[in-house]
Amino acid sequence: MFLMSNSPSHPDYFKAKELFATELKNANYQFVQEKEETLFRFRTENASKDRILDCLGIVRNYIENFRIYNFEEGYLSIQALNENLFDPQKNLAGKFRIRFSFKSDLKVECSKHGDFSTKEIQAILSLFHFLKAEGQAQKDPRVLLHQLGAEVYDPHLEKAKGNDLGFDSVFGYDQVKAQILESLVFPLIKPEPFFEITKLTRRKPSPNLPRAVLFEGEPGVGKTSMAKIVSHLCGVPMVYVPIESILSKYYGESSQNLAMVFDAAALFPQCMLFLDEIDSLATSREDGLFEATRNLLSVLLRKLDGFAERSGTITIGATNRKHDLDSALLSRFDRKIYFPLPNKEERAKILEGYAKQLSGTDRQKLAEILEGASGRNLKDYCDYVERRWITKNWEKAEMLQAPGISFYLESFPDFGWKR
């Protein structure tokens, strides 16, 4: 007879079946009971042993303790070590098992004597989605990244549309541009000299390429824009990962999402992975972490180390709270580039891009009253003045002229911007 459980953490067979049907819809899988066991089976495209071992990190998000008990050519079996293992009064037959057969198409079977627990069901669903998406991503990683909420910025497609970016697209920041050329652009465009130099300087030559760079600075100082410029200059795609695409309210899912983003990005021959607001992913462990946040940080550190071994692939982290980052994470970044708020001369230079009709002297006056503004603040202010000018001159729209410095100055008190 099939074992039923009244515990909310162990849904019975029929509730579990309904859950799988809801989550997987028309997917090709089997969820059956044989004697007193529940079994979940599915097939997907070929997968290497390394990829299967890597996906075990997903299982660990939900089931912390497990061991490999069978590993031979073409087969891999793992077994969860739950709390029952240490209680001689409990039946050990209820242990959760996963078997992989990857001799031809990948076959996966998850089984247990009795009901699957909620965490075990979550692990199965995550494995299913990961391995199915993995097959799609091998054809085009953009498919998986899109599903994960990440954006792939392709400079070749942008150029075809006439959108070509360069350093002249960002006003000022000459020192930052020099650091980016040194740390990102030159190593990506021509990595060979960075290895050759070590033959002349080191006892054991090794690659001298930065693998992770941290962009630090206040919001609106151009961190994301500069990353897109690097993508254009180097001709490599940029995978932009907004924080909201990673974080999930479900236990373990955020860690899984982050791992899958790295795995999908690694399928590009060459790319930049841009992690925006990385401080939200990995705050300092000294402040005390919830278990889910600790798992997320652990995955991030492990994936950064793995990503660093790939030639031609660089991770960029962006933050405006560097002091909140975990020290182990900070140590993974080879270079940290600070984006300061623009000074008066730089603000005037930025304003040249948004108020070209003003003289240099007028832009200096405007830059002075906008002390403490970021590049984004300056653009927002010019947008506001232009809209206000059109509204004021609505009847003269056909003979519209650009506003003068006096209108820019008189508009400032009503802008509502706070330093």
N, C-alpha and C positions, 0 to 999 in steps of 0.2 A: 504494500500500500504506500502511496506517495506521502511523504512526511509533510505535514502542514505546520505552520508556525503562527502563533498569535502575536509575536513580537513585531512592532512596526518597522524594525530594522531588517526583518526577514519577510518580505511580501510573499504570499503563497504563489503557487505556480500560475494560477489564472490571472492574478494581478500583474505578475511579472510578464506574462505573455502579452497582456494588453499594453504594458509599458513599452515592450520591444516593438509591437505593432505600431504604436503611436510615434515612436522615435525614428524607426527605420522605414516605415511606410512600404514602398514597393521594392526594397532592397532584397537581394538574393541571400537568404539565410534560412536556417532551420532552428527552431526552438522546440525541443521535444522532451518527453520524459520516458525513460527506459528503465523498467523495474522501479527502483527507488532513487534513481539518479535524474537530475536535470542536466540537459546538454544544450549548448548553443554552438552551432557550426556555421562556418561561412568560408567562401573561397574568394581569392582576389588574384591580382597579377603577380608575376614572379617577384620575389624579394630576397635579397642577399642575407646571409647570416648576420652581417654587421648591422643591417637595417633592423632586423628583428631584435637583436640585442639592444639597439638604441631605443626601440619602442617599448622595451620593458620599463623604461623610466616612467612611462605613462601609468603602468600598473602600480608602480611604487607610489604614485600620487594618491592612490586610494587604499592600497594594501601594503603596509610598510615593510612587513617581513615576509620574504619568500626566498626559496632556494631553487637552483637548477638541479634536478635530480636525474636527468637523462639528456645527454648531449652527444649525439653521434652524427655521422655524415647524413645530412638531409633531414634531421629531426632535432627538435628541442622541446623539452618538457620542463615546466616550472610548477612549484607547489607552494601555496600560501601557508605560512606558519602562524596560525592564529592562536588565541589564548588557550584554546582547548588542548593544544599540544603539551602544555605543562601541567595539566590536571588529569591524573590517572583515572579519575572517576568519569571523565567525559569520553564519549565515543570519538575516536580520531578519524572515523570514516567520512566526516563532514568536511574535510579539507578541500579547499578550492584549487582546481588544477587547470592549467592551460597547456595544450599541446600544439606545436607548430610542425607542419610537414612542408618543406619547401623544395622537394625534389623536382616537381614540375610547377603547376600552379600552386600558390600558397594556400594550404588548408589549415584552418584554425579550429580547434575544438576546446571549449571551456566547459568544465563539468564539475559536479558536486553531488555528494550523497545528501539529499535533502534540498531545502530551498536556498536559492542565492540570497545573500544579504544585499542591502541597498548599495553598499560600497562595491560589492562584487559586480552588481548590474552596471553601476557607473563605469567600472573598469572595463567591462566587456564592450559597452557602447563606445567608450573612448578608443579602445583598440580597433573596433570595427571602423569607425570614422577615420582614424589615422591611417590604417592600412588601405582603405578604399581611396582616400584622398592621395595617399602616396603613389598609387598607380597612376592617378590622373596627373599628379605633379611631375612624374617622370617624363610625361609628354610635354607639359608646359607648367612650370612652377607658378605662373601667374594665376592659374585656376585655383590652386590651394590657397595662395596668399590672398586672393580676393575673398574666398570663403572665410578667411580668418580676420577680415576687416583691414588688412594691410593694403597699401597702395604701391603699385610699381610705376615709378617715374622713369620712362624710357626716353633718353635724350635724342635718340635717332628719330623717334616718332614726333617729338616736339620740333626738331629741326625741319622735318618734312612739312610741318604746319606753319613754318616760318618763325617759330619761337626759339631763337638761339640766345642763350645766356652766356655772359662773360663777366669778368670782374667789373667792367664798366656799368653793369646793371646795379651795382651796389655802390653808393657814394661814400667816400671816406674809407675808414678802416684799413689804411695802407699797411699798418703793422700786422694786423690780423691776416690780411691777404698774403703777406710774405710768409707767415708761419704756415698757412694752409698750402701754399706752393711747396714748401719744404717737407711737410708732414704727410700730405695726401696726394697732390697732383703729380709731382715728379715721380714718387714711388709707384703710382698706378700706371703712369704713361710708359715709364722705362725703368723696370725694377733691376735690370742686370747690373748697372754700376753700383747699386747698393749692396750687392753681394760681392762684387769684385774688390771693392775697397777693403773688405774684411780679410782678403787674401794677403793684403799688404800690411795689415795692422794686427792681426790676431794669430795666435798659435794654431787655433782651430777655426778656420773660416766658417761663418754661419750667416744666414740671411739677416740683413739689418733693415728690415721693413717694419714700419709701425702697423700693428694689427688692430688696435683700438684707440680712438682719439675722442677726448671729451670736449665738447663745446660748452662753455660755461658763460652765463650772462643773464641779465634781466630779460623778461619777456619783451619781444618786439625789437631786439637788437640785430636780427637778421641771421640767426643760427640755421634755420631751415632753408632760407634763401641761399645761404652760402653753400650748404650741402648740395642743393640743386645745381649750383654753378659748377661745383667740383664734378658732378655727374656729367655735365655738358663738356667740360674741358677734357675729361678723361674718356668720354664715350662709353661709360658703363652705367647700367641701370641702377637706380636707387630704390631700395625697398623702404618705404616710409611706414613706420609702425606707430600709430597714435595709441596712447595709453589705454583709451577706452576699448580698443579692439582686443586687448589682452585680458584685462581684469574681468572677472566673472563672480557672481554671487554664489556659485556652486563650488563646493570644496574640491580642490585639486584641479579644477578646469583651467584656472589662470596659468598654472605651471605647465599644463599640457599645451595650451595655446601658445605660450612663449616658446616651448621646445619645438613645436611644429613650425613656427615662423622661421626659426634658425634653420631647421631641416629643409624647408622649402627654399629659403634663400641660398642654401649651399648647393642647390641644383643648378644655379646659374654658373656658367664658366667663370664669370667675374662679376662682382657686384659690390655695392655699398649698402650696408644695413643701418638705417637711421632710426634709433630708439629715442623717441621724443619723451620728455619728462621722465627720464630714467629714475629720478629720485622717488617717484611714486611706486616703482617696482622694487626698489632695494634700499630701504632706509637702514640706518645704522643698527647693528645688533646690540649695541650698548644701551639702546633705548628700550630693549625688550620687544620681542616679536611674537605675533600669533604664529601658530604652527603653519598655517597656509602661507603666510608671508615668508617664513623661514624656508619653506619648500621652494617658493618662487625665487628667492635669492640664490638658493643652492643650484637650481636649474640654470639661472642666468650665468653664474660663475662657471659652471661646467660647460655650457654652450659657448661662452666666450673663449675658453681655453681650446675647445675643439675648433672653433672658427679661426682662431689664430694660427692654426697649423696649415690652413689653406692659402695657397699663393694667390695673390690678386684679389683677395676679399678683405674688406676693412669694415669694422663696426664703428659707427659714430654714435656716441651718447650725448644727449642734450639735457642740460639742467640749469635751473636758476637757484638751486639750493645745494651746492656742492658740499656744504658742511653737514648735510643730512645723509650723505651717501655712506654706505658701509666701507670700512677701510680696506677690506679684501677686494671689494669691487673697484675702488679707486686704484688699487695697485695693478689692476688688469689693463689700465689705460697707459699706453706708451707716451702719450703726449696730451697735455691739457692746454687748451687754447681759450683764453679769456676774451670775451666780447664786451668791451667797456661801453658805457653810455657815451655817445659822441660829445666832444667838447664844442666850444662855440664855433671854431673854424670848420669843424666837420659838420655841425648842424647847418651852417650856411651852405656848405657844399651839397648836403642832402637836399636842402630847400631849392637848390638850383634845378633839381630834377622835377620838382612839383610846382614851382613858381618861377618859371624861366623869364617871365616878363619883368620881374623885379631887377633892379640894379644890384651890383655887389654890395653897395653900401646899405641898401634897403634890406637885403637878405641878412646882413650882419645885425641890423636893428631887430629884425624878427627873431633871429637866432638867440639874441640876448634875452628876450622876454620868455623864450621857450627853454630856459635853462633846466636841465634834468630830463629832457624829453628823449625818448628812444626814436629810432628811425620810423617805427610804426606810429608813434605818437605824432611825429611831424607830418606824416602822410595823412593821418586822421584829421589833423588840424586843417591842412590845406583842403581836404575833401569838404570839411564843414564850411570853410569860408566860401568855397565855390558854390555850394548849394545855397548858402545864405545870399550870395551875390545874385544868383539867378532869380531867387524868390523876390528880392528887392527890385530887380529890373525886369520883372515878368512882362510888362507891357512893351519893353524895348528888346525883346528876345531876338528879333530879326536883325538888330544892329548891335548885338552884344559885344562888349569889349571886356578885356581882362581887368580884374580889380587891381587897384593900386595899393601901395604900402599902407596908406592911411586906413583903408578898409580892413586889411589884415590886422592892424594894431587895434582898431576899435572893436573888432570881433572877439578879441581874446577874453575879456571879462565874462562873456556869455558862453564860452566854450565848455566851462565846467570841468576842465582838466586839472587833476591834482598831481603834484610832483610826488 
